[in-house]
Amino acid sequence: MEVLWIMGGLFIFVTLGFFAVALFFPELVGITGKVARNIEESHRGDDPAKQPNPNESAPAGKTGSKTPSN
């Protein structure tokens, strides 16, 4: 029974430690913080809303295919 209390206490301690690190140093645990987000926006250059979305299909007749359509 003591092992369960030790394991439970260790789990709670590690979880609280993770939350503290995530709060004060978000980049260390994979969360993009405000500073990193600002840096990414400054490196992006152009407005992303004006760039074409590569996941959208091309308009009819603009597929770039060299074969004639029947």
DSSP file (Angstrom, degrees, kcal/mol; ACC not computed):
  #  RESIDUE AA STRUCTURE BP1 BP2  ACC     N-H-->O    O-->H-N    N-H-->O    O-->H-N    TCO  KAPPA ALPHA  PHI   PSI    X-CA   Y-CA   Z-CA
    1    1 A M     >        0   0    0      0, 0.0     4,-1.6     0, 0.0     3,-0.2   0.000 360.0 360.0 360.0 -34.0    0.0    0.0    0.0
    2    2 A E  H  >  +     0   0    0      1,-0.2     4,-2.3     2,-0.2     5,-0.2   0.848 360.0  59.2 -65.2 -31.2    2.9    2.3    0.7
    3    3 A V  H  > S+     0   0    0      1,-0.2     4,-2.8     2,-0.2    -1,-0.2   0.891 102.6  52.5 -64.7 -38.8    4.1    1.9   -2.8
    4    4 A L  H  > S+     0   0    0      2,-0.2     4,-2.7     1,-0.2    -1,-0.2   0.909 109.6  48.6 -63.2 -41.7    0.9    3.2   -4.2
    5    5 A W  H  X S+     0   0    0     -4,-1.6     4,-2.5     2,-0.2    -2,-0.2   0.901 113.1  47.7 -65.4 -39.6    1.1    6.3   -2.0
    6    6 A I  H  X S+     0   0    0     -4,-2.3     4,-2.5     2,-0.2    -2,-0.2   0.932 114.1  46.1 -66.1 -45.4    4.7    6.9   -3.1
    7    7 A M  H  X S+     0   0    0     -4,-2.8     4,-2.4     2,-0.2    -2,-0.2   0.905 114.0  48.8 -64.7 -41.1    3.8    6.4   -6.8
    8    8 A G  H  X S+     0   0    0     -4,-2.7     4,-2.3    -5,-0.2    -2,-0.2   0.912 112.5  47.7 -64.2 -43.6    0.8    8.7   -6.5
    9    9 A G  H  X S+     0   0    0     -4,-2.5     4,-2.5     2,-0.2    -2,-0.2   0.896 112.2  49.4 -64.3 -40.6    2.8   11.4   -4.8
   10   10 A L  H  X S+     0   0    0     -4,-2.5     4,-2.7     2,-0.2     5,-0.2   0.899 110.3  51.2 -65.0 -40.4    5.6   11.1   -7.4
   11   11 A F  H  X S+     0   0    0     -4,-2.4     4,-2.4     2,-0.2    -2,-0.2   0.930 112.2  45.7 -61.7 -45.7    3.0   11.4  -10.2
   12   12 A I  H  X S+     0   0    0     -4,-2.3     4,-2.6     2,-0.2     5,-0.2   0.913 113.4  50.3 -64.5 -42.6    1.5   14.5   -8.6
   13   13 A F  H  X S+     0   0    0     -4,-2.5     4,-2.1     2,-0.2    -2,-0.2   0.923 113.2  44.8 -62.1 -45.7    4.9   16.0   -8.1
   14   14 A V  H  X S+     0   0    0     -4,-2.7     4,-2.4     2,-0.2    -1,-0.2   0.898 113.3  51.2 -66.4 -40.4    6.0   15.4  -11.7
   15   15 A T  H  X S+     0   0    0     -4,-2.4     4,-2.2    -5,-0.2    -2,-0.2   0.925 111.4  46.4 -63.4 -45.4    2.7   16.7  -13.1
   16   16 A L  H  X S+     0   0    0     -4,-2.6     4,-2.2     1,-0.2    -1,-0.2   0.878 111.6  52.9 -65.0 -37.0    2.9   19.9  -11.1
   17   17 A G  H  X S+     0   0    0     -4,-2.1     4,-2.4    -5,-0.2    -2,-0.2   0.907 108.2  50.4 -63.2 -41.6    6.5   20.3  -12.1
   18   18 A F  H  X S+     0   0    0     -4,-2.4     4,-2.8     1,-0.2    -2,-0.2   0.922 110.2  49.5 -61.8 -44.4    5.5   19.9  -15.8
   19   19 A F  H  X S+     0   0    0     -4,-2.2     4,-1.9     2,-0.2    -1,-0.2   0.890 110.5  50.7 -62.8 -38.7    2.8   22.5  -15.4
   20   20 A A  H  X S+     0   0    0     -4,-2.2     4,-2.3     2,-0.2     5,-0.3   0.926 112.7  45.4 -65.3 -44.0    5.2   24.9  -13.7
   21   21 A V  H  X S+     0   0    0     -4,-2.4     4,-3.1     1,-0.2     7,-0.2   0.912 112.6  51.7 -65.1 -41.6    7.8   24.5  -16.6
   22   22 A A  H  < S+     0   0    0     -4,-2.8    -1,-0.2     1,-0.2    -2,-0.2   0.834 112.1  47.4 -64.3 -31.9    5.0   24.8  -19.2
   23   23 A L  H  < S+     0   0    0     -4,-1.9    -2,-0.2    -5,-0.2    -1,-0.2   0.920 124.6  27.7 -74.7 -44.8    3.9   28.1  -17.5
   24   24 A F  H  < S+     0   0    0     -4,-2.3    -2,-0.2     1,-0.2    -3,-0.2   0.778 136.4  24.6 -92.1 -28.6    7.3   29.7  -17.2
   25   25 A F    >X  +     0   0    0     -4,-3.1     3,-1.3    -5,-0.3     4,-0.6  -0.588  66.4 165.9-134.3  71.3    9.2   28.1  -20.1
   26   26 A P  G >4>S+     0   0    0      0, 0.0     5,-2.7     0, 0.0     3,-0.9   0.807  72.3  62.2 -63.2 -30.2    6.6   27.0  -22.7
   27   27 A E  G >45S+     0   0    0      1,-0.2     3,-0.8     3,-0.2    -5,-0.1   0.784  94.6  63.5 -67.3 -24.4    9.2   26.5  -25.5
   28   28 A L  G <45S+     0   0    0     -3,-1.3    -1,-0.2     1,-0.2    -6,-0.1   0.776 109.1  38.9 -69.6 -25.6   10.9   23.8  -23.4
   29   29 A V  G <<5S-     0   0    0     -3,-0.9    -1,-0.2    -4,-0.6    -2,-0.2   0.244 125.9 -93.5-110.7  12.5    7.8   21.6  -23.5
   30   30 A G  T < 5S+     0   0    0     -3,-0.8     2,-0.5     1,-0.3    -3,-0.2   0.626  81.5 131.4  92.0  13.3    6.7   22.3  -27.1
   31   31 A I      < -     0   0    0     -5,-2.7     2,-0.7    -6,-0.1    -1,-0.3  -0.874  57.8-127.8 -99.8 129.0    4.3   25.2  -26.5
   32   32 A T        -     0   0    0     -2,-0.5    -5,-0.0    -3,-0.1     2,-0.0  -0.657  31.2-156.6 -77.9 115.2    4.8   28.2  -28.8
   33   33 A G     >  -     0   0    0     -2,-0.7     4,-2.2     1,-0.1     5,-0.2  -0.167  31.3 -93.8 -83.6-179.5    5.0   31.2  -26.5
   34   34 A K  H  > S+     0   0    0      2,-0.2     4,-2.2     1,-0.2     5,-0.2   0.887 123.6  50.7 -63.8 -41.0    4.3   34.9  -27.3
   35   35 A V  H  > S+     0   0    0      1,-0.2     4,-2.1     2,-0.2    -1,-0.2   0.937 112.2  46.0 -65.2 -46.3    8.0   35.6  -28.0
   36   36 A A  H  > S+     0   0    0      1,-0.2     4,-2.5     2,-0.2    -1,-0.2   0.877 111.0  53.5 -64.8 -37.0    8.3   32.7  -30.4
   37   37 A R  H  X S+     0   0    0     -4,-2.2     4,-2.1     2,-0.2    -1,-0.2   0.908 109.1  48.7 -64.6 -41.4    5.1   33.6  -32.1
   38   38 A N  H  X S+     0   0    0     -4,-2.2     4,-1.9     2,-0.2    -2,-0.2   0.890 111.3  50.1 -64.7 -39.2    6.2   37.2  -32.7
   39   39 A I  H  X S+     0   0    0     -4,-2.1     4,-1.8     2,-0.2    -2,-0.2   0.918 109.5  50.9 -65.4 -43.4    9.5   35.9  -34.1
   40   40 A E  H  X S+     0   0    0     -4,-2.5     4,-1.3     1,-0.2    -2,-0.2   0.907 110.2  50.0 -60.9 -41.5    7.7   33.5  -36.5
   41   41 A E  H  X S+     0   0    0     -4,-2.1     4,-0.8     1,-0.2    -1,-0.2   0.879 110.1  50.0 -65.7 -37.2    5.5   36.4  -37.7
   42   42 A S  H  < S+     0   0    0     -4,-1.9    -1,-0.2     1,-0.2    -2,-0.2   0.828 112.8  46.8 -71.4 -29.7    8.5   38.6  -38.4
   43   43 A H  H  < S+     0   0    0     -4,-1.8    -1,-0.2     1,-0.2    -2,-0.2   0.698  97.1  73.6 -81.7 -19.9   10.3   35.9  -40.3
   44   44 A R  H  < S-     0   0    0     -4,-1.3     2,-1.2     1,-0.2    -1,-0.2   0.868  75.8-171.3 -65.1 -37.0    7.2   35.1  -42.4
   45   45 A G     <  +     0   0    0     -4,-0.8    -1,-0.2    -3,-0.2    -2,-0.0  -0.684  53.3  55.4  87.1 -96.2    7.5   38.2  -44.5
   46   46 A D  S    S-     0   0    0     -2,-1.2     5,-0.0    -3,-0.1     3,-0.0  -0.203  99.3 -89.1 -71.5 162.3    4.3   38.5  -46.6
   47   47 A D    >>  -     0   0    0      1,-0.2     3,-1.4     2,-0.0     4,-0.6  -0.604  32.5-143.9 -69.8 122.4    0.9   38.4  -45.2
   48   48 A P  T 34 S+     0   0    0      0, 0.0     3,-0.4     0, 0.0    -1,-0.2   0.739  96.5  65.4 -64.4 -20.4   -0.2   34.7  -45.1
   49   49 A A  T 34 S+     0   0    0      1,-0.2     4,-0.1     4,-0.0    -2,-0.0   0.787 100.6  50.5 -70.6 -25.6   -3.8   35.7  -46.0
   50   50 A K  T <4 S+     0   0    0     -3,-1.4    -1,-0.2     2,-0.1    -3,-0.0   0.632  91.7  92.5 -87.4 -14.1   -2.5   36.9  -49.4
   51   51 A Q  S  < S-     0   0    0     -4,-0.6     2,-0.1    -3,-0.4     0, 0.0  -0.556  86.1-105.7 -81.1 144.4   -0.6   33.7  -50.2
   52   52 A P        -     0   0    0      0, 0.0    -1,-0.1     0, 0.0    -2,-0.1  -0.395  30.0-119.1 -68.9 146.3   -2.4   30.9  -52.2
   53   53 A N    >   -     0   0    0      1,-0.1     3,-1.3    -4,-0.1    -4,-0.0  -0.770  15.6-155.1 -86.0 117.7   -3.4   27.9  -50.2
   54   54 A P  T 3  S+     0   0    0      0, 0.0    -1,-0.1     0, 0.0     4,-0.1   0.659  90.6  62.5 -69.2 -13.6   -1.6   24.8  -51.7
   55   55 A N  T 3  S+     0   0    0      2,-0.1     2,-0.2    -3,-0.0    -2,-0.0   0.609  85.5  89.7 -86.8 -12.1   -4.4   22.5  -50.3
   56   56 A E  S <  S-     0   0    0     -3,-1.3     2,-0.1     1,-0.1     0, 0.0  -0.573  84.3-111.4 -83.5 148.8   -7.1   24.1  -52.4
   57   57 A S        -     0   0    0     -2,-0.2    -1,-0.1     1,-0.1     3,-0.1  -0.477  36.0-105.4 -76.5 151.2   -7.8   22.8  -55.8
   58   58 A A        -     0   0    0     -2,-0.1     3,-0.1     1,-0.1     5,-0.1  -0.394  41.3 -95.5 -73.8 152.4   -7.0   24.9  -58.8
   59   59 A P    >   -     0   0    0      0, 0.0     3,-2.2     0, 0.0    -1,-0.1  -0.233  58.9 -73.8 -62.6 158.9   -9.8   26.7  -60.7
   60   60 A A  T 3  S+     0   0    0      1,-0.3    -3,-0.0     2,-0.1     0, 0.0  -0.290 121.4  15.9 -57.8 133.1  -11.1   24.9  -63.8
   61   61 A G  T 3  S+     0   0    0     -3,-0.1    -1,-0.3     1,-0.0     3,-0.2   0.422 107.8  87.0  85.0  -0.8   -8.7   25.2  -66.7
   62   62 A K    <   +     0   0    0     -3,-2.2    -2,-0.1     1,-0.1    -1,-0.0  -0.098  46.8 113.8-119.8  34.0   -5.8   26.2  -64.5
   63   63 A T  S    S-     0   0    0     -5,-0.1    -1,-0.1     2,-0.1     3,-0.1   0.685  77.8-126.1 -81.8 -16.9   -4.5   22.8  -63.5
   64   64 A G        +     0   0    0      1,-0.3     2,-0.2    -3,-0.2    -1,-0.1   0.519  57.7 148.7  84.7   3.7   -1.2   23.1  -65.3
   65   65 A S        -     0   0    0      1,-0.1    -1,-0.3     2,-0.1    -2,-0.1  -0.523  40.9-154.4 -75.5 138.7   -1.8   19.8  -67.2
   66   66 A K        +     0   0    0     -2,-0.2    -1,-0.1    -3,-0.1    -2,-0.0   0.558  68.4  92.7 -88.5  -9.5   -0.3   19.6  -70.7
   67   67 A T  S    S-     0   0    0      1,-0.1     2,-0.1     0, 0.0    -2,-0.1  -0.672  82.7-114.6 -87.5 139.0   -2.8   17.1  -71.9
   68   68 A P        -     0   0    0      0, 0.0     2,-0.3     0, 0.0    -2,-0.1  -0.430  28.0-123.7 -70.1 144.0   -5.9   18.4  -73.7
   69   69 A S              0   0    0      1,-0.1     0, 0.0    -2,-0.1     0, 0.0  -0.675 360.0 360.0 -88.8 145.1   -9.2   17.7  -72.0
   70   70 A N              0   0    0     -2,-0.3    -1,-0.1     0, 0.0     0, 0.0   0.408 360.0 360.0 -99.5 360.0  -11.9   15.9  -73.9
